[in-house]
Amino acid sequence: MGNNAKFLRPIEEKSRRFHDYKMDPRKSPVKLRLEKGGFDGIKIGTAIYGDKRELVPYLCSRQAGVYFETIKEGDKQQGTLLEELKLPHQFVIEKDGYRRPYMYFGTVHAVEGTEFDAKVTDLNKFCDILPDGYAVSQEDFESEAEFRKVVRNFSLIVPVRVSARRDPRNTNKANTECKPEEDLRSYAKSFYHAREDGKAVEVPYEFWTKGYPKNMCADKPRTTVVLGKEGYLDVPAIARLPVICAFGTNQREDRCECKNPDTDGKRMYPDRYWNVAFGMVCFYCDSVPGESKSIMFILDSSGSVGQHGWSQILTFMERVINSIDKVRSGAIILSNRPVINLHFGEHSSHTLRAWMNQNRNWLHASTKVAYSLHLARNAFA
């Protein structure tokens, strides 16, 4: 304090980790760093040369169209990617006879929309990280008891969201005096399971927990539905709760479906596979989950890059692809009118080199990143 002030110990500049490291493309491993992730589950990041001593988290890419229904039973018994990563999951035989994988995400979600118009079908967007993923609801099961059995395996206490809501034309607010609805059975008829195709299925009264839906003791109207220990509960849309995702089957088609329908064995060889359902034999789907990865490169060819920088970007992209086994890659070059310049595929070294030679010239273009990301997300869909 005052004129006699002094430091109790010297202040030293904090040294960087691995300050002795010099980057060498011939020896340095390629590392992928996540920067952020979109609501659709697609992760955005950068590829760098990194110090091999530095430990970074794993970057898990979306599986490249591998459907669990097309995997041999022996492969399932040997273990799946979900088991290897220790992710909470289980296989469930639904009422349509298909054996689907179910995954529980510990993250929690509110429902978007207005106070009375809850967009519950948007819960499916969160499950898009999985092939044809969607939020599980009672409609997937023969009975509520079967649904509850699955939920209990994931969450004993916390209820999970389902894609059901109250009719948005009902604008009654929650009863602040904590008085229940006089006619619960009549009030329950205003709730229904919502589907993305616009269809609505009324929630049967026997699905509800005793005393629900009650629409009381809340600061917001209870317009959405969750499944608790004893049945359905009505909760406000702002309540943040988990979601259980099912995947592996196109919900809109109500059947299994190959990622590319033209590779369906029933279409390619109808005489040989006349006795199997569509989507059960897909000829692109010979590998077990986890072997293939999908990366869409968004390449910067803007004014600040220059011809030399552009050449370095192309070379680095090639090295990234060559450093990962069985990778499906594509590329979008930032330009005034972005398009997918290299479509998804497991490109050979010869094909990749030919594409790079065709795009060797620097464009000096605009950086329309948002639209480029939109194209990339559609390519993953």
GIWONOR-V27991 format. One line per field, one symbol per residue. phi: phi as a letter, one per 30 degrees, with the letter a starting at -180 (. if undefined). psi: psi as a letter, one per 40 degrees, with the letter a starting at -180 (. if undefined). burial: 1 if it has 16 or more other C-alpha atoms within 10 Angstrom, else 0. A space follows every 10 residues. Layout:
# GIWONOR-V27991
phi = ???
psi = ???
burial = ???
This chain:
# GIWONOR-V27991
phi = .idcdaddbd ccdddddhdd dcdbedbddd bccdcabddd jdccabcbdb ddddcbddcc ddddidcddc ddedddddjc eddddiddaa cbcdddjdcc dcbccddcbd cdkdeccddd dddddddddc ehdaddbedd bdbddddddd dddcbdcddc dbdbadeddd cddddddhcd ddbddddddd cadcbddjdb bddeddddde jcdchbhbdb ddccbbccdc kdbcbddddc bdbcccajbd ddchadbdec edcdedddbd ddcdccddid bcddcccdej dcbbbcdccd cddddidddd ddddddeddd dddcdhccbb bbceadbdbd dbdelddded ddddddddcd dddhcdcdde dddddddddd d
psi = iaeeiihdii hihhiiifee hhhhdddhih ihhhdiiide ehihaihihi heehhiiihh iiigfhhdde hidddddeii ddddefhhii hhhieeeihi hhihheiihi hiaadeghgd eeddddeeei hfiihiidee ididdddddd ddddhddhii iigiiiheeh fhiiheefhi idgdddddee iihiideeih hhhidediih eihdfifiei igeiiihade aiihiidehh iiihhiiehh ddefiihidh deehddddgd ddfdeiiied hheefeiiie diihhhhhhh fidedidddd dddddddddd deehifhhii ihhhadgiih dhihighidd ddddddddfd hhdfiiggdd dddddddddd .
burial = 0000000000 0000000000 0000000011 1110000000 1111000011 1000000000 1111111111 1000000000 0000000011 0100000011 1111000011 1000111111 1111011111 1111111111 1001001101 1001100011 1111111000 0011100001 1001101101 1111100000 0010101110 0111110001 1111111110 1111111100 1111111111 1000011110 0011111000 0010000111 1100100111 0111111111 1100101001 1011011001 1000011111 1111100111 0101011000 0100010000 0111101110 0110111001 0
